[in-house]
């Protein structure tokens, strides 16, 4: 296995996503950052992060109309709330405008190990490495995986400067160790600006769940 071949495996598994940027095509106003939440939060101590025009969500990730506001709760700093209004329209007053840049999301190595081709499985077998172990610093072919990790970072910079948040795509393996538990749940949004925390929203089927992530 080479770095180039592993990157090709990742490209085959890439998922559609939308980068939300503070500059871009003015006709693609897709979200607002901070400011007042446009769909009111439930009762409690909540902090607004992002309100999304649901028309810009990738297909199958969430609602296709109205607006969705994402909040974190300020009590134990672990979760939050997502509230939707199918009739709402995005209003940028008092908040940072974010514009949609449609692209694709390369999967983390965990997904490539699990869902890669027979060539990936053979490579892992040769290294005596089980796909469900994911990637860590003990992996026995770091030259190949480092090439992939560089490509993935170029695909989605995590510094939060040019891309404030991402809609859809692949979720990130965090130290919490729950990446595999969430692999079948569509990622709705991941915030990048003003981290830590990074705020993740997942579609759990009958509800949306918010995670606050720290490194």
N, C-alpha and C positions, 0 to 999 in steps of 0.2 A: 504494500500500500504506500502510495506517495501522498504528499500534501495536496497536490493538484487533483489526484483521484478522490481524496476525501472531500475536498471542496465541491467537486462535481456531485458527490453523493448528497451533500447538504443542499445544493441547488435543486436537485430532484425533489427534495422534501420541503422546499421553501413554501411558505404560506403568504397569502396576500396580507398586506398591512397598510396603514396610513401613518406617515410621520406628520406630527403637528408642529408647524414652524411659525415663529413670530413674523416672518416675511414670506411672501409667496404670491401666488395668483390671487388677486383681490376678489375674484369671482368664486373662490373656494374657501370662504369663511366657514370653518368646520367646528370650531370650539372657542371657548374663552377660558382663560387661565385666571384663577383667583377672582377677586371681586365678589359681589354678592352671588350666592347660588341662585340660579334662575328657576329651578324647581325646588321649592322650600324643603329644608331638612326636617326630619322627624323631631319630636321633642327630645331635648337632651343637649349636651355640650358637643357640638359638631363644628368642624372647620371645612370650608369649601375649598376644593382644589381645582375642579375642572367641570365645565358644562359642555356637553357634546351635542351637536346636531346629528341625530341618529341616522340621517340619510347618508352620512359619510362612513358609517361603520361597515366593515367588510361583511359580505353576505353570510348569514348564519351565526353571526357573533352576538347580535342583540336586536333591539327593535329597529324597524326600517323607517320610522317617522317620529316626529316630535323631538323632545330634548331629554337628555339624561344628565343629572347632576351627581357628582361624586364627592362624598364627604368622608373625612376621618373623624373618629371620636377621640376626645381629649381626656378620657378618664383613665383607661389602662393602656392606651396607645397601641392597640393591636388590630383593631378592626375599623369599621365605618359603616356607611350607608350609601345606597344608590337609590335615587328616586327618579321616576320617569313620568313624563306627561306627553301623551301622544298628540296633544293639540298645541303644544307650546312651540314658539319660534325663537330662534337664538337672538339675543339682544346683547351687543358688545359694550353697552354703557358701563363705565366704571371698572373694566377688566381688560386684560391683555388679549388682543385678538390672535387667534392661531389659524393658520391656513393649511389645507390638506395637500400632502405630497404623497401620491399613491405609489407604493413600491412593494417589495417582498421582504420577508423576514427569514433569514437563515436560521435553522434550528440549532440549539446547543448540541454539543457532542453527545449528551445523554440520548437525544432523539436519534442521532445518526447511528449510535451503537445499537439502539433497540430496533430501528426500522430500516437500517441500511441493507444493501444487497448481500448476496451470498459472498461476495468478495470481502465485505466488511466483516461478516461472521467468521470467515476463514482467517482473516488477519487477527481478529481477537482471539480465536482459538490458538493460533500460533504463539500468541503472547500470554496464553493461559489467563485470559481476562474475560469475565462474564459481562454480557451487555448490560444487565441490570445494575452493575456496580457504577455505571456512569463514568465520569472522568474525575480524576484528582491528581495531585502532584506526584503520586507514585506510579503513574502510568508508564509503561515500559517502552514506548516509542515516542518520546516527547518531540522529536524533530517534526514528525508528521502532524501531531495534534497542535503544536504551536503554530504551524502554518494555517491550520483551520481556524484557530482562535483569533489570529490576526485578521483573517478574512471576515470573520463574524463581527469583530469590533469595528471594522471599516463599514460593514453593512448597517450597524446600529450603534453609533457612539453613545456611551452612557453618561457623558459629562453634563448633559442638560443645557448646553449653550445654544446650539443650532436647532436641536429637536427637543421640545419641551415635554412631549408625551407621544406615545404610540398607541394606535387603535388596532386591535387584532394581532395576528402574527403568533410567534412562539413565546412561551413564558420562560423566565430565567431561573436557573437552579440557584437557590439561595441557601445559606447555611442552615435554615430551618429544616431542610431535608425532606420537603413534601413535594418535590417536583414530580415524582412518579405518581403520587396520589391525584395530581391535578391534570395529568396528561390528556385525559379525555374530556376536560372541561374547557370550552373556548375562552381564550383570553380576550377580554373586552378592551381593557386599557391598562397601560403602564405609564406612570409619570416618571420623568427623568429630571426635570428642573427642580431646584430647591431640595434636592435629596441631601441627607437622609431625613425622613424615611422615603423610600420609593413606595408608591401606592399602586397596588395591583387590584384589578377588578376582574372576577371570573363569572361566567354564566354557568350556574350550577344546575340548570334545567328548570327548576321551579322558583329560583331566586338568584339574585346577584350577591356575590360575597366579596368583601373588601379585605385586603391584607396590607398591613404596614410592614415594610421590609427594612431591615438594617443589615449592614455587612458584618 
